[in-house]
Amino acid sequence: MIGRRFKYFILIVFLASIILIVFLQFNSGKSIKNLITDNESLLNELQIKTRLQKLQTDIIFSESALRDLITNNDEPHEQELNKDYDNIQKELAEVDKTIRATSESTLLDQLQFLMTEKIENSKQAMNTLYIKGKDSALSFIRTLRGRMIRDSLIQIITQISDNRQLTLSNISASVSTNGAKAKSWGIILAIIACLASIITFWYLIDQGQRQQKLIETLDTSEKKLKTASKTQEQFVANMSHEIRTPMNAILGFTGLLHKTNLDKNQQEYVRSIRSSSENLLTIINDILDLSRIESGMMHIEVLPFNLEELLDSLVTMMSVKAKNRNLYLRAEVSDSVPRILKGDAVRLTQILINLISNALKFTHEGGVTINVDCIGKKEETVRICFTISDTGIGIETAKQKTIFERFHQAQPETTRRYGGTGLGLSIVKQLIEIQNGSISVQSEPGKGSVFIVALSYQVANDTEISSSPYSVLVNEPLLKKIKILVAEDNQMNQKLMQHLLQQWQIDFKLVTNGAEAVELLKQKTSEYDIILMDIQMPEMDGYTATDRIRNDLHLSMPIIAMTAHALTGEKEKCFGAGMDDYISKPLNEEQLYKLINKYAQISVKAKASLIDLEYLQTLSKGDKNFEKNMIRSFSLQLPEELNELKAAIEQKNFKKIAYVAHSMKSTVSYVGLQQLTPLLQQIETDSENQTDLGSINNNFILIDTTCRLALKEAEELIS
């Protein structure tokens, strides 16, 4: 309040100062203007005085010139004398014009009259000279009349000059007065300007200090906010780690337990444990997704995907839940929707799963319908509308605006009756908005709800999606030729890793921290092909251990990070530390298997041999030229068969697929690629049944990867 009053006071003082300065400037300007006028008048008076003095002098000189002309009888100078009289009359006329308005007109009239008489008297003297002679003319000019006229002229001029002197004195006094006033106003203005400058400077300094204090306060607040945000992020990271670590063991061992022989009750118990664990993991993932979005680290990918296949997968996945609740789940895609789109299929799946799950959760009778339509197209971009309709409990109009806010649900008892955290729709809305989309809801209590999502995608074609990269997998026999070093401190996770790796028949060694891993690699540098590195461990964490392995031991084998931290930037941090890949806990069995397969290819390529020449050597009976020719034929024939098989799969020509697969079994058998025979046999069987093109394609990827490695080995053997 005091600060506001002070601001008003400063404003009033500022306005008053401006008014005062304007007033002073006006008076100062007025004084200066008067001073200029007086100076001009003074100059004018001085000029008039000079003219009067010249007029008086010229009259005296003309009198003397007349006397000289008569005395010397100098007739040629008559014209000059007449010119002098003309000049005197002109000067008299100018003086009269200049001062008549400010002088007595009587004196000027007398001066004009006497000047005329003077000229007439001079002319009479000249005429007397010409007519009567020199003596008569001299006698004429000695008369009193000429002298009296001259004296009267000088007297009147003197009187006028005296009168102008008084005016000149008054003007001089006025000049002095106005000069003093102008000087005084100037001093006052200078003083006020100095005071105003001092006050302004003080005010600016004061405001600067206040602003500096405000900046310091804001800086402190920002630091506190960053600290609080970092603390919150660290808390979420720790929470994630502490929950995900045991969750990894729970889900892992639940999966292993489910594969054993169980009675009906035990299977139900296992399903309940797995379901509860997955629900808890969903809540954790929601919190982590929210953290990623808020920190701006949620990246949207643009990759080709088949929208119909994506929806089919979702319906298939969610149908079990729908059937368990005796609900229908249908998806309808308009013909106007392009089959292949470019965008983030993962985020679209996340959005639709959330909306479909909510629809099924809050629906007791009827079911859920998903409608997909194209609502706009511009060049190579389409606007797709997803409409998820249900026949559930509905949402009150007043609550529809808040359901997209975090931790908000339609009714207070929703959490108690249906579960959930209230984060799902908030995350959905933010995922849609970062893709420049929109979401809205239409609902009435008891009549169901309709969620409308609009997203823009680029139009792609079949060639783009067919050429999109598949997961790089290597056939199982390759895994038997590698050895993995596992650094994991948690005993439950150690047991889980032990079971998984033994199940996959992979040789491995377990250590409990980073220090043990580094020490073991010092002793047995070339024994291990892949390292599975936990991040948070006692004595030495995964980051430090990786740094030692890369920079101290100079080892380049693949290091895969395993961490329960799943926050924004964790993956980038692992890559920055020198790790090759990343998998978050709880470990996904299939994902881990694919990662190991991917990096097994690198190790096997360097040290393992796929080709087994035992059968070929039996046939050759020591003939090396025969062996080389057979390997050369293998190198030429196998790529052709691979291309034929790939083309047949793309054309869905099942008869050709079966024929080529059957032929390839003979080709690979000559060089000992027996591990490919079961895969080729499976492709042949599936082609004859014309049932599962997806399985055929997956097996082809495995065969193609292994064959290309074998072809490189064949080239080395030939050379």
N, C-alpha and C positions, 0 to 999 in steps of 0.2 A: 504493500500500500504506500509506504514511504517512497519507494523507488518510483512508483507511478506519479505521485505528487511532484517529485523532483523533476521528472521528465516534463510534466506540464509547466512547471515553473521555468525550466530552461526554454521551452517552446514560447512562452509568453515574453520572456526577456529577449529572445531572438526576434520575435515579431516587433516588439517595441523598439529594439535597436534598429531594425530595418526602417520603421516609420521615422525615427529620429534622424537617421542618416539621410533619408529622402528629404526631410524638412531642411536639414542643414545644407544639403546639396543644392536645394532650391534657392535658399537665401544667398549661399555663396555664389551661385550662378547669376543671381540677380545683381549682386554687388559687382561681380566681374563685368557683367553686361553694361551697368551704369558707368563703370570705370572706363570701359572701351568707348562708350558714347562721349563721356567727358573729354577723353583724350582726343577724340576726333574733333570735338568743339574747340578744344584748346588749340589744336593744329590749325583749324580754320581761322580762329581769331588772330593767331600769329601771322597767318598769310594776309589777312585784311590789314593788320597794322603795317606790315611790310609794304603793301600796295599804297596805303595812305601816305607813308613816308616817301615812297617813290613819286607819287603824284605831286606832293609838295616840292620835292627836289626838281621835278621836270618843269613845274611852273616857274620856279626861280631861274632855272637854266634857260627857259624860253625867253624870259624877260631880258636876260643878259645877252642872248643871241640876237634879239631885236635891236638892242642898243648898239651891238657891234656891227650889225648889218647897216644901220643908218650912219653911224660914225664913219665907217670905212667905205660907205656907198658901194657895198658888195652885193650887187643885184643877183648874181648866180646862186647865192645861198638862200634866196627867197623860198625856193621849192623845199629845201631841207627844213626851213622854219615851218612851212605849212604842214609838212609831214609830222613834225614834233607836235603841233597843235592837234592834228588828227589822232596821234597816239594818246595824247592827254585826254581827248574826248572819249576814246575807247576805254582807257583805264577808268575814267570817271563813270562810264556806263557800267562796267563790270563791278566796280565798287558799289554803285547804286543798286544793281541787281542782287548783290550778295548780302548787303546789310540793311536794305530798306525794311525788311520784315522785322528786324530787331533793333532798329534805330529810329530817331525822330525824323519823320519825312520832311519837316519844315527845313531842317538844316541841309538835307540833301537837295531840296528844291532851290534853296538859296545858293548852294554850291554850284548847282547846274546853271543857275541864272548868272552868277558872277563869272563863271567860266565862259559863258557866251559873250558877256560884256567884255571880258578880257580879250577874246579873239577879235571881236569887232573893233576894239580900241587899237589893237595891233594892226589890223587891216587899214584903219584910218591913217595911222602913222606911215604905213607903206605908201599909201596913195599920196600923202603930203610930200613924201620923198620924191615920188615920180613927177608930181605936178609942180610943186613950188621949190623943190630942191632940198639940199642937205640941211641948211640952217633952219628952215621952217619946220622940217621934220624933227630936228633936235629940240626946237622950242616946244613942239607939240608933246614930245615924250617927257619933257621936264615939267609939264603941268601936273597938278595934284591928282587928276582923275585916274590915270594909269596906276600911280602908286597906291591910291586908295583901293582900287579893285584888287591889286596884288595882295595888299595887307589883309583885306577882307577874306580873300580866298585862303590865305595861310591860317587866319584866325579860325575860320569855320572848320578847316581840315584838322587843326589842333584840337578844337572842341570835340569833333567827332572821335578823334583818336583817344582823347581823355575818357570819353564815354565808353569806348570799347575796352579801355584799360580796366575799367570797373568790372565789365563783363568777364574779362580775362582773369581777374583776381577771383571772382566768384567760381569760375570754372576750375581754377587751380585748387581752390579750397575743396570743391566737390570731388576732384580727383584724389586729393589726399584722404578725404573721408572714406570714399568708396574703396580706395586701396587698403586703408586700415581695416575696413570691414571685411574685405576679401581675405586679408591676411589672418584676421581673427577667426573667420569661419574655417579657413584652411587648417589652422592650428587645432581648432575644436574637432574637425573631421579627422585629423591625424591622430589626436588623442583617443577619439572614439574607436578608430580603426585599430589602434594598438591594443586598446582594452578588448575589443571584439576578437582580435587575433589571439590575445593571451587567453581569453575565456574559451575560444574555440580549440586552441591547442591543449588547454587543460582538459576540456571535455573529450577530445579525441584520445588523449593519453589515458583518461579515466576509462573511456569505453574500450580502449585497447587492452587495458589491464583486466577489465571485466570479461572481455572476450577471451583473453588468454586463460583466465580462471575457468571460464566456461569450457574452453577447449580441453584444459587439463582435466576438468570434471568429466567431460564426455570421453576423453581418452581413458580415464580410470574406469568409467562405466563400461567402455568397450572391452577393456582388458578383463574386467570382472565377468562380462558377458561371455567373452571367449573362453575364460577359465571355466565358467559354469557349463558352457557348451562342451568344452573338452572333457570336463568331469562327467557330464551326462553321457557323452560318447564313450568314455572309458568305462562308465558304469554299465552301459548297454553291452559293450564288448566283453566285460568281465561276466555279466549275466549270461550272455550268449555262450561264452566259453564254459562256464560252470554248468549250464544246463545241457549244452550240446555234447559235452564229454560223456556224462553218464547216458545221455540219450543215444549216443552212438553205440554204446554197449547194449542198451536195451533193445534197440531196433535190430542190431546185428545178430544178437543171440536169439531174438524172437524169430528172425528169418531162418536161422539154423535149426531152431527147435521145431519150426513149422514143417521142415523137410523130413523130420523123423516120424516114426510110427506113433500116432496119437489116437486115443479114443475120442468119441464125440465131445465129451465134456472138456477134455484137454484142448481140443481144437478150438472150442468156443472161448476158453480162457485165453489162448494164444491170440485169437482174433481181437479180443477185448483189449489185451495189453497193447497190441500193435495199433489198434484204432485210437486208443487214448494217447499213445506216444505220438502218433501222427498229428492228432489234434493239437497237442502241446507244441509240436514243431511248427505247425501252421501259425500259431499265435506268435512264436518267436520270429518266424519269417516275416509276418506282417509288421512287427516292430522294426525289423531290420530294413524292410522295403521302405517304410516311412522315413527312416533315418537316411537312406540313400537318396530318396526324392528331395528331402529338405536340404541336403548338402549339395544338390545339383550333380550328383555322381551317377544318376540313373541314365544310362546311355540307351538310346533307341537305335536299333540296327535296321538296315534296309536290305533285306534278303528276299529272294523269291520263295513263295510257298503256295501250296494248293489249298484254297479256302474250303472247298468241299471235303477234302480229306481231313482237314483240321476239324471241321464241324462233326464229321462222322466219328472221328476219334473221341471227341468230347462227349457226344451222345452215347457212344459205346461205354465210355468210362463212367458216365453219370447214370447210365440206365440201371445199374445194379442198385444204386441208392433209390432211384425212382420206383423200381419194382418192389423193393423191400417196404415201401410206403404205399404200395398199390396206386401209384400215380403214373400217368403217361408222360413221356418226354419225346417231343417231335421237333424236327428241324426242317425248315423249308427255305430253299434258296431260289431266288428269282432267276429267270433265264437271262436277265439284263446284267447280272453280276459276272464279271470276267472270272474264268476258272483259276488262272494263275495271277497272283498279285505280288507286289514288292512292298515289304514293310517288316515290322517286328512281330513275327508270329508268336514268339514267346510271351510278349506283353499282351497280345490279343487273347491268347489262351488264358493267361492269368485273369484278365478282365472278365471273360465269359464264364470261366469256372466259378469265380466269386459270385457273379450275378445269378448263374444257374443254381449254385449251391444254396444261396439265399432263397431263391424262388421255391426250391424243393423243401427247404427247411420250414418255410412259413405256409406251406400248402398241405392241407389234410385230405382234400377230395379234389378230384379232377386231375390237373397236371400242369405241365409247363410247355410252352411253344416258343421256338426260336425262329423268327422270320428274318431273312437277309435280303435286302433290296439295294439297288443302285439308285441314288437320288440326285446324282449330278455327275457330269463328265466334262473335263476340260483338257483337251489335247491328250496327254498320256497319263492323266491323273483322274481317279474316280472317287466319288464320295459314297461310302458304303454305310447303310443304316442297318444296325442290329436291333431288333425289337424282341425283348424277352418278356413274354406275357405269362402270368400265372393266375390260378383261380383260388388264391390263398386268402389270408385274413385281411389283407389290404392295409393301407396307411392313412391315418387322419390327415386332412389338408394342412392343419397347423404344424404337423410334425414333418411334412415332406421337405421343408426347407432346411431342417437340421440333420436329416439322416446322413448327409454327406460330410458332416463334421465328425472329427475324430472322437471316439468314445461315446458317441450318441447313438441311441437306438430308438425305434418308434415308440416303445412303451417302457416304463421303468422295470416291469416284470419280465421283459424280453430276455435279459441275460439269465435270469433264474430259470425260465421255462425252456429257452432254446439254446442257451449258451452263447459264446462269442464275446468279443471285446469291443465291438463297435468301430473297429479300424478298417474292416473290409471295404465298405463303400467309400470311405475317405481315400483309401489307397487307389481304388478304382477311378475315382474322379481325378485324382492327381495324375495317374498314368494316362488317362484320356487327354487331359489338358496339356501335358508335355508333348503330346503328339498332335496338338492343335485340333483336338476333337471336342465333342460336347456330349453331355449326358443330361437327361431329364426324366422325370417320373410322373406318371398319371395313375391315380389310385383312389379307390373309395373303400372305406371299411366294410368288410364282408363280401366285396365283389372282386377282390384280386388287385394286382398291380401290373403296370406296364412300364418297363425301363427301356428308354430309347437312347441308343449310343450311335453317334455319327463320327466316322473316322475316314481320313483320306489316305489312299494308297496309290502307288504307281502300277500301271498295267504291265505285266510281264508276259512272256510266252513260254511254250513248253520246252524250248531248247535251253532257256536260261535255267529252269528248275532241274532239267535233266543233267545239266553240266555243273550244278552246284556241288560243292565238295562233300563227299561222304566221310564218315569217321574212318580214320586209317586203322584198320585192324589187321592183325597177323594171325595166322593159324596157330592153334594150340600147341602143336609140337615145338614151335619156336620157343614157347615159354619154358619148356623143360630144359632149355640150353642156357638159361640165364640164372643169375643169383642176385637176390635183392637184399639190401641192408635196410632194416626198419628201425628208426629211432622214435620210440614212444615210451612215455613214463607211466601212463595209466595202466594198471594191471588188467582191468577189464578190456580195455582196447587192445592190449597186447594179446590177450587170449583170443579176441575176435580176429585180429590180423593173422594169428597163428592158424586158426580154423580155416579162414578164407584161402590163405596161400597154400595150405596143405591140400585143401579141396581142389585147387587149380594145379596141384603138382608142381609148384614153384619152389625152388630151393631158396632159403632165406636165413638171415641171422638177425636176432632181436637185441637191441641195446636200449638202455633206459634214459639216456640223455645225450646231448650233443657232444660232450667231451669224450664219452666212450666211443661215439661214432668216428670222431676225428682220430683218436688214438688207434682204433682198429684199422682205419684206412691208411695210416702211416705204416702199419706192419704188413698189410695185405692190399697193396695199392690196386692191383689189377684183378682182384678176385670178384669184385662186385660190379654189376652192370647198371643197376638202378638203385637210387636211395629214396625211401619214403620217409620224409622228415616232418616230425611234429614241430610246431612252432614254440609253444610254451612248455618248457621243461626245466627242471632244476639244474644247478651247476652251470650249464651252458645251453642257451635257447637255440632254436632252429636257425635264426638269422645269423648269430655269431658263428655257429658251426658251419653254415654254408660259406660264410666269408673265409673261414680258415681253409675249407676244402678247395675253394676257388683260388685264393690268393697265396696261401702258404704251401698247400700240397700241389697246387696247379693241376687239379683233376677236373675233367670235363664231363664225367658221366652225368646222365639226367638226374635231377633232384626234383621230386614232386612234394610240394608242401601239403601237409595235412593239418588243418587248424579248425578249432571250434570258434575262432573269431570270424565272423561273416559280415563285418561292417564295411562301409564304403572305403575304398582305397586299400583294403587288406590284400587283394589280389595283386594290385599294382606294386604294393610294398614288397611282396614276395618276389615278383619279377625283378624289381630293382635291386634286391639283395643277391640276385644271381641264380634264383631257382628257375626251373624250366616250365613247371606247370603247378596247378593249384586244385585242391579238392577240399570242400568244406565238410565238417562233421555235422550231423551223423553221416557216415560214409554211405554212399549209394553203391551197392555191390556191383551193379552193371557198369556204372561210371568208372569205378576204380579199375575194374577188369579191362575196360577199353583203354584207359590211360596207360596201364602196364603194357598192354598189347602194342600201343602206339610207340612207346619208347623201347620196347623189346626189339622192334624192327631195326632201330638204329644200332643196338648192340649186336644183334645177330648178323646184321650186314657187315659189321666190322670183324667179327670173330667166328661166327658159326657158318657151317656149310650145309646148304639145303640139298644139294645134289649128292646122291649116293651111287657110286659107280660099280658097286659090287656085282649087280646083275649084268651090267654091260661088260665088265671084265670077264665074267664067266662065259659070256657069248664070244668075246674076242679071242680068248685063249692066248693073251699076251700081245695081240696085234694092236699096237698103239695107233697106227694109221686108221684102222677100222674104228677104234674108239673115237678118234678125232672127227672122222667123217660122220659118225652117228650123232655126236654132240653138235656138229655143224648143221646137220639136218634138223635136229631138235630146235636149234636157234632160229632156223628159217620157218619151220612149220608151226611152232607154238604161237608166235605173234599173229599169224594168219587165223588160226583157230580161235584165239582170244577175240579178235575183231569180229569174226563171224558169229561167235556166241553173244557178244555184246549187241550186235546189230539185230540178231534174232530176238533177244530179250526186249529191245526197244520197240521192235515191230510186233511183239506179242505172238510170234510164230512158234507155237509150242512144239510142232513137229520138227522144225529145224533145230530148236534148242536141244531136244532129246537126241537128235542125230549127232550134233557137234559134241555134246557132253560125252556121249558114248565113244566117239572117236578119240577124244582127248585122253580118255583113260589109258589107252594104249600108248599115246605119245609120252605122257608123264611117267609111265611105268618103266620105260627104258633107262631113264636117268635117276630112278629111285625116289621119285616124289610120291611115295605111297600115301602120304598124309592127305593128298588131294583126292584120292580115289573115293572115300566116303562122301565127300562134298559133291563130286561129279555124279555119283550114283543117286544122291538125293535130288539134284537138279533134274536128272533123267526121269526119276519117279514122279516128281512134281509136274513135269512137263506132260507126261503121259496122262496124269489125272487132270491136268489143266485147272488146278485149284489155287495155288498160292504163288502169285508172281512176285510178291514182296520177299518171300523166303528165297526164291530163285535169285533175285537181285542181290540179296545179302550174301548168299553163298558165292555168287560170282565175284563180289568185291574181295572176299577172302582169297579166292583162287587167283584173281588177277594180281593182287599184291604179292602173293607168294611166287607166282610165276615170273613176275618182273625181277624179283630178287634172284631167282634161279637163272634167268637169262643173263644177268650180269656175271654170275659165277661161271656160266658156260662160256662167255666171251673170254674170261680170264684163263679158263682151261684150254681154249683153242689157241690163245696167244702164247 
